Amino acid sequence: MIPQKFDTCSFCATITCIVVLAGVITAQQQPPPDPGAIDIWTMARTADFIFKGKVVEVKFRNSESVQATDAAGKPVFDEDGNPIYEDGSNLPHSFITYQIERIYKGKPPVQSPGRITLQKVGGPDATRPGEVVFVPHYPHMDPGDQDVLFVLENTVRPCPLVRSEIGRFRVFTDPDDGESKIYNDTGFEVLHVRNQQVRDEVDIGQYRHFEEVTTYHFGGCDECTLQLHLDESFDEAKPLPWTPPGPHFTDEAFDGFLTYVIAQTHTPEELEKMPPVVSADISLPFFAESYSEDAPPEIPEQPVAYPRPWLDELPAEKREAILEAERMELLLLEKTGGNPVLPSTECEKRILAEGAIPGDISGPNGRPDCYINLYDLAAMAEFWLQCYDPENSKCDDMAGI
Amino acid sequence: MVTRVDRTKAKLFIGLVTVCLAACNAVHAYSHYHCSNNDRNIRWSDHNVNWRAGKNSFASTAWRNALTTANSRWNEAPGDFTFGIRNWGEKYVGRSNSQNEIWFSSKSSLLDGAPAICYWRYYCAGTSHKMLEADIIFNTNVSWSTTDTQSNKTPYGGSLRPWGATALHEMGHALGLGHVNYTYNIMGQDWNHIHANNGIVRHYVGEDAGHGAVHLYGRTKTTHKNDVAVTHWKYRDAGGEYSRHEPCRVYHNDNTAVAREDFNGFKRYLVKAGQTYKAEFTFENNGYYDQSGVNVAHYISTNDNITTADTRIRTGTMTLNRNKVYTTTHTVSIPADLTVGQTYYLGVIVDYTGSITEFAENNNSTYLPIRIIP
């Protein structure tokens, strides 16, 4: 703050100095990973099977149940006497079968080299008709979808793709030119970012609306179909400049790029040693792994008091004036509960300390002014005009005046 | 119902990822889910969720307070929906057990490295359109912060992710909202959807998700329905399903960006005393009612505590409706008597006259650090 405001303030003697000019500065940290960024190189390295295929069938089955037990190993029951089950019990799963069209990395399932069935949490509940378990962070596949998928630990993980929806690339026909092109799980163009000095990367471009992206079917359950809706009251928006960082991947170009990425991230020996990918079998009972329930660490937090070297360069008198004014400002801010509108007059300070006198509801600035006068009458009249019906629910909005 | 025309508009807008200068007011744009068979919003019929909080996860006071705060932030939002606590100390948590539970898990592999995940169960048969169950699971392997201290949070160069912001994001899913990637909002990248002033951060639902909650549940029944706010973060672009956010900027009068440098985990802008610039901030109406004639003032301060006690350098008014995130610039003159080499804070206060009674008054001011150059 600028110092002149509180130079003569009478509260100064009571203020505790809380401004620390020096402190330990913690090391600068990287921000959390971008949840939507596509690190194609890491993803290629991580996946144990990368392929292009078309969904030919989606079926659903619940996981088996495991009754929870206490420390002595005895089954436990809820307050109504019903058995309690471990997390993952009776959990609906989708079994999505792809016809494999091209393999970029890994080996196909031994049992069915031309097909793979992925197992993913979510879908209609076999034991409760009409009920569906849905996970907003997971991709949704329907028959006919054509995708490039980065598979990781199929049948083990709740979503068997690297970074869930990020590990799915969709193939759609571009309505503008009729060419097969690559989009991400939510319908954004996938771009080829060419770098001269470093390796090429993948980024996200323009959104294209495809009905298939915003509609989620669940097999033969017509009443289970979901639609993702956007806000229904869009204003007209003027197009703004858009400079994509690279061309939109065609299906063919993506084929070539992925082949290149795999070759760069693996040796032929590594690829040769890879075991066949596991394909899920819906005919077999299965168990879903439980999420444990654990205490999060409590990390001690010390505020960092950043030094302000520029203050040290000021004449001592000026520096002290600034610090004193800041102390007063902080004191008042604490009194207002963080409201930056601080009292500046004796009346406002009195109201902050003691509250407004009864009947003082307004003033020249629309706030109590320590007088009961025509401003208060005008405010009440305005209230009456806006709210004369006690049954009107909008009246409660006037409680704050 | 969304018509084809609406979709075309959406299509036009959604792809707009650009440099945001003056008057770049991102149109609001929450997303949610419909039952296709009856074209109705999927939502909770009783307008509330009361969590069963995991026994180990929420054993400590710090974590209980953090969850209570997150609930209260949604409860003050303008939609008629509330989160509460059914019980602490839930011994047996699980997905798909018809109970609404919230807990932490160390099974990072199941979470795929994600900080958190939300599972829900719905029912659309006939005319039904209801949510039946929601579960939220957080990753213990993330370095979380439960406090409101600014300096050690990831958006400000620290190492701790603000748990409250991620909790609000997942709770948004739990009440029926989807991801949004085309405006500054909590249902995008949550960790830098945040307000800061005086070394204190405040995570919040924000205009877009709050507007979505109104769409799904109608008007809140709380007494105070108004809130205007300002933050120094803005929409950057889309990263997959998520909006990405970045610090607001200072611009020259020709709309070129003023040079900036790293400063205490944030950015500091290099400006000259006595010159005019365009200061960018994001203004939101997080309450129910539209507001016109909102008094907005800019200030110069010696510290990051922006209040009306600082030196006011500009006043004006804005209209803040509950349908837009207003990232915009105002022309300000840097006082000629500021000292070269010194760091100041270019502050802003929305409703600096205190005319609006709000459910949160402590999100009305923020700043951009500046350094005076010769």
Interface residues (C-beta under 8 A of the other chain):
Chain A: M1 I2 P3 K5 F6 T26 A27 Q28 Q29 P31 P32 P33 D34 P35 G36 A37 I38 A68 V76 I84 Y85 E86 D87 G88 S89 N90 L91 P92 V121 G122 D125 P129 G130 E131 V132 V133 F134 V135 P136 H137 E153 R157 P158 C159 R163 S164 E165 I166 N184 D185 T186 F188 I204 G205 Q206 Y207 R208 H209 T215 D222 E223 C224 T225 L226 Q227 L228 H229 L230 D231 E232 S233 F234 D235 E236 A237 P239 L240 P241 W242 E289 S290 Y291 S292 E293 D294 A295 P296 P297 E298 I299 E301 Q302 P303 V304 Y306 R308 W310 L311 E313 L314 I322 A325 E326 M328 E329 L330 L332 L333 T336 G337 G338 N339 P340 V341 L342 S344 N365 G366 R367 D396 D397 A399 G400 I401
Chain B: M1 V2 D6 R7 K9 A10 K11 L12 F13 I14 G15 L16 V17 T18 V19 C24 V27 H28 A29 Y30 S31 H32 Y33 H34 C35 S36 N37 N41 I42 G54 K55 N56 S57 A59 S60 A62 W63 K91 Y92 V93 G94 R95 S96 N97 W103 F104 S105 S106 K107 S109 L110 L111 D112 G113 A114 P115 I117 C118 Y119 W120 R121 Y122 Y123 C124 A125 G126 S128 L132 I137 F138 T140 V142 S143 W144 S145 T146 T147 T149 Q150 S151 N152 T154 P155 G157 G158 S159 L160 R161 H173 G178 H179 N181 Y182 Q189 W191 N192 N197 N198 G199 I200 H211 G212 H215 T223 H224 K225 N226 A238 G239 G240 E241 Y242 R244 D262 N264 G265 Y289 I300 S301 T302 N303 N305 I306 T307 T308 A309 D310 T311 N323 K324 T339 G341 Q342 T343 I349 D351 Y352 T353 G354 S355 T357 E361 N362 N364 S365
